[in-house]
């Protein structure tokens, strides 16, 4: 039994940011590719009329980077939130937070970036989306 494209897209659409990051890593490992290397090719194909309506180019434009610019007074809570948003371990999350400004998530959909920004700001961090 095979899974339809719509079923796969629905499953992906219901994933959390953390689940999406883990999926991306698993995909890269299983198929020996990197999403960062594939993105420019997808955008170029869309610009050349690869899908007929430029949908892939629009999706690439909707991907943003969530950058932690300041940690505020609640460092421990910010570290916990960074860990919940990423697959980083405690030491890696602590290092990222202490090195702010640093990107927390890169190339995520705008809606997920907004959720991550809201979660980080709720614990006192300052965040930029780009």
N, CA, C and O of each residue as an XYZ file, in Angstrom:
520
protein
N       0.848     -1.178      0.000
C       0.000      0.000      0.000
C       0.890      1.237      0.000
O       1.789      1.359      0.832
N       0.646      2.139     -0.917
C       1.471      3.343     -0.983
C       0.705      4.535     -0.407
O      -0.525      4.559     -0.376
N       1.472      5.507      0.041
C       0.905      6.715      0.623
C       0.833      7.781     -0.459
O       1.792      7.984     -1.204
N      -0.309      8.464     -0.545
C      -0.458      9.491     -1.569
C       0.297     10.754     -1.170
O       0.595     10.972      0.004
N       0.593     11.560     -2.143
C       1.284     12.828     -1.907
C       0.482     13.705     -0.952
O       1.052     14.343     -0.067
N      -0.838     13.740     -1.129
C      -1.680     14.550     -0.248
C      -1.606     14.071      1.197
O      -1.588     14.888      2.118
N      -1.563     12.759      1.407
C      -1.465     12.216      2.763
C      -0.132     12.601      3.410
O      -0.076     12.938      4.593
N       0.929     12.546      2.622
C       2.251     12.927      3.132
C       2.262     14.402      3.494
O       2.744     14.775      4.563
N       1.734     15.245      2.612
C       1.705     16.683      2.879
C       0.834     17.015      4.084
O       1.169     17.910      4.860
N      -0.272     16.309      4.249
C      -1.118     16.523      5.423
C      -0.371     16.159      6.699
O      -0.448     16.878      7.695
N       0.353     15.038      6.669
C       1.128     14.611      7.841
C       2.196     15.642      8.175
O       2.383     15.982      9.343
N       2.896     16.143      7.168
C       3.934     17.150      7.388
C       3.308     18.436      7.921
O       3.871     19.082      8.804
N       2.163     18.803      7.394
C       1.483     20.029      7.823
C       1.059     20.000      9.277
O       0.872     21.053      9.887
N       0.904     18.823      9.838
C       0.485     18.695     11.231
C       1.652     18.524     12.198
O       1.434     18.327     13.393
N       2.889     18.597     11.702
C       4.065     18.394     12.551
C       4.451     19.680     13.281
O       4.182     20.788     12.816
N       5.087     19.496     14.434
C       5.632     20.630     15.174
C       6.970     21.022     14.544
O       7.502     20.295     13.705
N       7.502     22.159     14.946
C       8.792     22.608     14.441
C       9.873     21.573     14.763
O      10.704     21.254     13.913
N       9.858     21.059     15.969
C      10.851     20.064     16.367
C      10.735     18.810     15.511
O      11.748     18.264     15.073
N       9.527     18.352     15.269
C       9.329     17.170     14.431
C       9.809     17.424     13.003
O      10.365     16.529     12.367
N       9.597     18.641     12.498
C      10.058     18.978     11.150
C      11.578     18.986     11.064
O      12.150     18.532     10.073
N      12.233     19.502     12.102
C      13.700     19.515     12.123
C      14.216     18.077     12.124
O      15.156     17.752     11.398
N      13.600     17.216     12.941
C      14.020     15.812     12.994
C      13.758     15.108     11.663
O      14.576     14.302     11.220
N      12.624     15.405     11.022
C      12.309     14.824      9.719
C      13.350     15.235      8.681
O      13.813     14.411      7.893
N      13.711     16.517      8.688
C      14.704     17.022      7.735
C      16.025     16.283      7.907
O      16.638     15.865      6.924
N      16.462     16.121      9.150
C      17.722     15.417      9.404
C      17.646     13.964      8.955
O      18.578     13.457      8.331
N      16.546     13.296      9.267
C      16.384     11.894      8.874
C      16.365     11.761      7.350
O      16.955     10.832      6.798
N      15.692     12.686      6.676
C      15.632     12.678      5.213
C      17.022     12.852      4.618
O      17.406     12.132      3.696
N      17.772     13.810      5.150
C      19.130     14.068      4.659
C      20.017     12.843      4.851
O      20.796     12.496      3.963
N      19.904     12.190      6.003
C      20.729     11.015      6.269
C      20.342      9.835      5.379
O      21.209      9.178      4.802
N      19.051      9.570      5.271
C      18.609      8.402      4.506
C      18.939      8.534      3.019
O      19.350      7.561      2.387
N      18.763      9.728      2.461
C      18.951      9.902      1.031
C      20.272     10.570      0.669
O      20.516     10.885     -0.496
N      21.125     10.784      1.673
C      22.452     11.354      1.478
C      22.393     12.666      0.689
O      23.124     12.861     -0.282
N      21.504     13.559      1.133
C      21.355     14.886      0.524
C      21.295     15.917      1.635
O      21.133     15.579      2.808
N      21.429     17.181      1.250
C      21.219     18.255      2.211
C      20.141     19.163      1.654
O      20.137     19.484      0.466
N      19.233     19.571      2.513
C      18.141     20.443      2.086
C      18.678     21.789      1.623
O      18.137     22.385      0.692
N      19.729     22.269      2.259
C      20.302     23.567      1.880
C      20.848     23.525      0.461
O      20.742     24.508     -0.272
N      21.425     22.409      0.070
C      21.981     22.289     -1.280
C      20.874     22.144     -2.313
O      21.031     22.589     -3.450
N      19.768     21.534     -1.942
C      18.675     21.302     -2.880
C      17.814     22.545     -3.093
O      17.243     22.711     -4.171
N      17.706     23.409     -2.106
C      16.811     24.562     -2.199
C      17.113     25.467     -3.389
O      16.183     25.828     -4.110
N      18.394     25.862     -3.637
C      18.645     26.731     -4.794
C      18.245     26.089     -6.116
O      17.802     26.778     -7.035
N      18.399     24.764     -6.213
C      18.025     24.082     -7.448
C      16.508     24.099     -7.628
O      16.022     24.255     -8.748
N      15.753     23.940     -6.535
C      14.297     23.970     -6.632
C      13.819     25.359     -7.030
O      12.901     25.490     -7.841
N      14.428     26.391     -6.471
C      14.046     27.753     -6.813
C      14.370     28.033     -8.276
O      13.576     28.654     -8.982
N      15.536     27.576     -8.733
C      15.924     27.787    -10.128
C      14.971     27.057    -11.066
O      14.606     27.591    -12.113
N      14.566     25.845    -10.703
C      13.636     25.087    -11.537
C      12.287     25.792    -11.607
O      11.667     25.840    -12.670
N      11.835     26.332    -10.501
C      10.554     27.044    -10.483
C      10.634     28.311    -11.313
O       9.693     28.649    -12.032
N      11.757     29.016    -11.216
C      11.931     30.245    -11.988
C      11.958     29.947    -13.481
O      11.549     30.771    -14.300
N      12.451     28.749    -13.826
C      12.513     28.352    -15.228
C      11.191     27.751    -15.700
O      11.080     27.301    -16.840
N      10.205     27.744    -14.832
C       8.901     27.203    -15.201
C       8.772     25.745    -14.836
O       7.977     25.028    -15.444
N       9.530     25.284    -13.860
C       9.539     23.885    -13.476
C       8.183     23.365    -13.059
O       7.857     22.222    -13.380
N       7.378     24.141    -12.364
C       6.072     23.638    -11.937
C       4.929     24.439    -12.552
O       3.764     24.202    -12.234
N       5.250     25.369    -13.418
C       4.219     26.079    -14.155
C       3.649     27.299    -13.465
O       3.238     28.239    -14.145
N       3.607     27.324    -12.128
C       2.999     28.475    -11.469
C       3.923     29.139    -10.462
O       3.496     30.066     -9.773
N       5.161     28.707    -10.348
C       6.112     29.340     -9.450
C       5.867     29.020     -7.991
O       6.349     29.742     -7.118
N       5.128     27.950     -7.698
C       4.781     27.615     -6.315
C       6.023     27.334     -5.474
O       6.091     27.756     -4.320
N       7.003     26.629     -6.031
C       8.214     26.322     -5.265
C       8.970     27.599     -4.928
O       9.532     27.708     -3.838
N       8.996     28.560     -5.833
C       9.675     29.826     -5.551
C       8.968     30.580     -4.435
O       9.615     31.207     -3.597
N       7.637     30.519     -4.425
C       6.888     31.170     -3.354
C       7.170     30.503     -2.015
O       7.330     31.185     -1.002
N       7.233     29.165     -2.003
C       7.510     28.449     -0.766
C       8.888     28.803     -0.240
O       9.060     28.986      0.965
N       9.881     28.902     -1.130
C      11.236     29.247     -0.701
C      11.258     30.655     -0.111
O      11.991     30.916      0.843
N      10.465     31.554     -0.670
C      10.421     32.921     -0.156
C       9.738     32.985      1.207
O       9.979     33.909      1.984
N       8.883     31.998      1.494
C       8.186     31.967      2.775
C       9.030     31.367      3.887
O       8.613     31.388      5.045
N      10.202     30.836      3.573
C      11.059     30.249      4.589
C      11.880     31.351      5.251
O      12.448     32.210      4.577
N      11.932     31.312      6.564
C      12.622     32.363      7.309
C      13.578     31.769      8.333
O      13.544     30.577      8.636
N      14.424     32.636      8.851
C      15.362     32.272      9.904
C      14.935     32.948     11.194
O      14.629     34.140     11.213
N      14.918     32.178     12.269
C      14.588     32.693     13.594
C      15.916     32.927     14.305
O      16.653     31.981     14.580
N      16.220     34.201     14.604
C      17.493     34.553     15.230
C      17.260     35.066     16.639
O      16.486     35.999     16.855
N      17.932     34.452     17.586
C      17.899     34.891     18.978
C      18.859     36.066     19.097
O      20.065     35.897     18.920
N      18.342     37.256     19.393
C      19.213     38.436     19.462
C      19.618     38.791     20.883
O      20.690     39.359     21.095
N      18.777     38.465     21.863
C      19.092     38.720     23.274
C      18.324     37.717     24.126
O      17.213     37.318     23.779
N      18.929     37.309     25.252
C      18.298     36.266     26.058
C      17.456     36.783     27.211
O      16.654     36.030     27.763
N      17.610     38.020     27.587
C      16.821     38.571     28.684
C      17.274     38.038     30.036
O      18.409     37.584     30.182
N      16.391     38.094     31.014
C      16.718     37.723     32.385
C      16.523     36.241     32.693
O      17.014     35.758     33.713
N      15.829     35.523     31.843
C      15.472     34.133     32.126
C      16.267     33.172     31.240
O      15.706     32.478     30.391
N      17.566     33.147     31.452
C      18.468     32.352     30.613
C      18.083     30.875     30.591
O      18.051     30.259     29.526
N      17.795     30.310     31.747
C      17.470     28.882     31.825
C      16.206     28.567     31.027
O      16.154     27.562     30.319
N      15.187     29.424     31.138
C      13.957     29.204     30.396
C      14.180     29.331     28.888
O      13.573     28.606     28.099
N      15.059     30.261     28.497
C      15.366     30.425     27.076
C      16.083     29.172     26.563
O      15.785     28.696     25.468
N      17.014     28.643     27.337
C      17.718     27.416     26.942
C      16.706     26.273     26.783
O      16.767     25.525     25.807
N      15.785     26.138     27.729
C      14.767     25.088     27.650
C      13.921     25.251     26.397
O      13.603     24.271     25.723
N      13.557     26.491     26.085
C      12.725     26.733     24.903
C      13.491     26.428     23.622
O      12.932     25.861     22.683
N      14.775     26.803     23.579
C      15.608     26.498     22.406
C      15.679     24.980     22.224
O      15.588     24.483     21.101
N      15.838     24.254     23.314
C      15.889     22.783     23.238
C      14.573     22.221     22.725
O      14.572     21.253     21.964
N      13.452     22.811     23.129
C      12.161     22.294     22.681
C      11.910     22.600     21.201
O      11.165     21.882     20.534
N      12.528     23.659     20.693
C      12.342     24.036     19.290
C      13.302     23.316     18.345
O      13.038     23.207     17.148
N      14.410     22.829     18.887
C      15.443     22.206     18.064
C      15.723     20.804     18.588
O      15.098     20.346     19.544
N      16.655     20.145     17.955
C      17.083     18.828     18.430
C      18.403     18.940     19.177
O      19.113     17.948     19.333
N      18.736     20.139     19.640
C      19.994     20.354     20.342
C      19.964     19.757     21.737
O      18.924     19.715     22.394
N      21.130     19.295     22.173
C      21.286     18.832     23.534
C      21.454     20.023     24.461
O      21.486     21.170     24.014
N      21.563     19.747     25.750
C      21.655     20.816     26.736
C      22.872     21.708     26.504
O      22.748     22.933     26.510
N      24.039     21.115     26.301
C      25.256     21.904     26.116
C      25.186     22.757     24.846
O      25.559     23.930     24.855
N      24.702     22.152     23.754
C      24.617     22.879     22.493
C      23.624     24.040     22.585
O      23.880     25.132     22.079
N      22.488     23.785     23.237
C      21.489     24.849     23.403
C      22.038     25.969     24.281
O      21.832     27.147     23.988
N      22.735     25.605     25.356
C      23.331     26.605     26.245
C      24.366     27.440     25.476
O      24.391     28.665     25.599
N      25.209     26.782     24.692
C      26.220     27.490     23.898
C      25.572     28.439     22.899
O      26.036     29.565     22.716
N      24.498     27.986     22.250
C      23.800     28.837     21.283
C      23.228     30.061     21.978
O      23.390     31.180     21.492
N      22.563     29.863     23.105
C      21.938     30.973     23.829
C      22.999     31.969     24.302
O      22.812     33.181     24.190
N      24.092     31.464     24.820
C      25.139     32.355     25.326
C      25.868     33.099     24.207
O      26.501     34.125     24.457
N      25.786     32.594     22.986
C      26.464     33.226     21.857
C      25.548     34.185     21.089
O      25.913     34.654     20.011
N      24.367     34.478     21.633
C      23.417     35.357     20.934
C      24.097     36.674     20.570
O      24.887     37.192     21.360
N      23.812     37.218     19.407
C      22.799     36.814     18.445
C      23.243     35.608     17.603
O      24.343     35.585     17.050
N      22.361     34.617     17.524
C      22.596     33.393     16.757
C      21.277     32.885     16.192
O      20.231     33.044     16.822
N      21.316     32.272     15.000
C      20.101     31.656     14.458
C      19.710     30.426     15.285
O      20.559     29.607     15.639
N      18.435     30.313     15.579
C      17.924     29.143     16.291
C      17.359     28.148     15.283
O      17.624     26.949     15.369
N      16.586     28.648     14.336
C      16.011     27.832     13.272
C      16.264     28.533     11.948
O      16.170     29.757     11.858
N      16.583     27.758     10.926
C      16.828     28.332      9.609
C      15.972     27.623      8.573
O      15.798     26.405      8.623
N      15.440     28.394      7.636
C      14.668     27.829      6.541
C      13.363     27.175      6.961
O      12.952     26.173      6.376
N      12.710     27.734      7.972
C      11.437     27.180      8.426
C      10.288     27.995      7.847
O      10.458     29.172      7.531
N       9.122     27.375      7.708
C       7.963     28.117      7.213
C       7.636     29.297      8.125
O       7.879     29.244      9.331
N       7.089     30.349      7.549
C       6.776     31.572      8.278
C       5.892     31.296      9.497
O       6.123     31.866     10.563
N       4.895     30.442      9.355
C       3.990     30.147     10.471
C       4.745     29.510     11.636
O       4.508     29.854     12.793
N       5.657     28.579     11.331
C       6.447     27.937     12.388
C       7.415     28.927     13.015
O       7.660     28.885     14.220
N       7.964     29.816     12.199
C       8.881     30.835     12.717
C       8.142     31.773     13.667
O       8.677     32.161     14.706
N       6.922     32.132     13.310
C       6.117     33.001     14.183
C       5.844     32.321     15.524
O       5.913     32.963     16.573
N       5.531     31.013     15.490
C       5.279     30.264     16.728
C       6.545     30.203     17.583
O       6.486     30.369     18.801
N       7.686     29.964     16.939
C       8.953     29.889     17.670
C       9.284     31.246     18.287
O       9.728     31.320     19.432
N       9.067     32.313     17.528
C       9.328     33.659     18.042
C       8.449     33.950     19.257
O       8.919     34.469     20.269
N       7.187     33.611     19.139
C       6.245     33.837     20.241
C       6.677     33.056     21.494
O       6.636     33.587     22.604
N       7.088     31.802     21.309
C       7.502     30.967     22.443
C       8.762     31.528     23.107
O       8.857     31.553     24.334
N       9.720     31.971     22.311
C      10.957     32.524     22.870
C      10.698     33.863     23.559
O      11.254     34.135     24.623
N       9.865     34.686     22.961
C       9.557     35.979     23.577
C       8.762     35.802     24.866
O       8.843     36.636     25.767
N       7.997     34.723     24.955
C       7.212     34.469     26.173
C       8.103     34.198     27.377
O       7.680     34.400     28.516
N       9.339     33.742     27.139
C      10.272     33.499     28.232
C      11.309     34.619     28.358
O      12.314     34.467     29.051
N      11.055     35.745     27.681
C      11.885     36.917     27.862
C      12.976     37.170     26.848
O      13.731     38.132     26.982
N      13.076     36.315     25.819
C      14.117     36.496     24.814
C      13.674     37.542     23.779
O      12.486     37.825     23.628
N      14.653     38.099     23.081
C      14.389     38.996     21.956
C      14.746     38.221     20.683
O      15.817     37.622     20.588
N      13.840     38.243     19.718
C      13.972     37.408     18.524
C      13.705     38.238     17.277
O      12.852     39.126     17.276
N      14.448     37.936     16.215
C      14.223     38.567     14.907
C      13.926     37.470     13.899
O      14.482     36.374     13.976
N      13.049     37.770     12.955
C      12.780     36.882     11.830
C      13.327     37.516     10.575
O      13.134     38.708     10.335
N      14.009     36.723      9.775
C      14.536     37.258      8.517
C      14.391     36.253      7.407
O      14.780     36.526      6.272
